Amino acid sequence: MFDNDIMWYWFTGALLFGILEVFLDGFVALGLAAACLFFGVLSNFSIIYQNMAAAHFVGLAAVIVATFFCIANRLFWGDRSTGPVSRLGNGFRDKIVGQRAVVKDPIINGQGSVEANGTVWKCRGVDAPAGFRVTIIDIEGNTLLVNRLGDE
């Protein structure tokens, strides 16, 4: 059963795509790994799939990737207006908006970073030096929108 060279090519592809998934976002490599694994197992049972597997692989991989993408979007990014921050829960926006943060990297030309709740975030707002205290006024994707204290 394990002396089939084609099977090992598919399993190696599955392993490589699985490792690649660690470095990529969006479940694409994971879908390709699942398709490779499926065809690796299938290559042991059918001589037809040993010869035509590449053509069928493209179709199955597209279906698996689309399915993973749809599931991930529903689980992690159901509300596209809030972006990946929605993973932190529906009430997260209410918890962080209005809080104070400290500027970590100076806000220059409206871009910088702040520390809020022990996490460093990208931010946009009025220019401010490092160490300056700001108020979080909104979240846009993964970026906090901030105002200098007293500018509200």
Secondary structure as UniProt FT lines:
FT   HELIX           5..23
FT   HELIX           28..42
FT   TURN            43..45
FT   HELIX           47..76
FT   TURN            80..82
FT   HELIX           83..88
FT   TURN            90..91
FT   HELIX           92..96
FT   TURN            97..98
FT   STRAND          100..108
FT   TURN            109..110
FT   STRAND          111..116
FT   TURN            117..118
FT   STRAND          119..125
FT   TURN            130..131
FT   STRAND          133..140
FT   TURN            141..142
FT   STRAND          143..148
FT   TURN            149..150
//
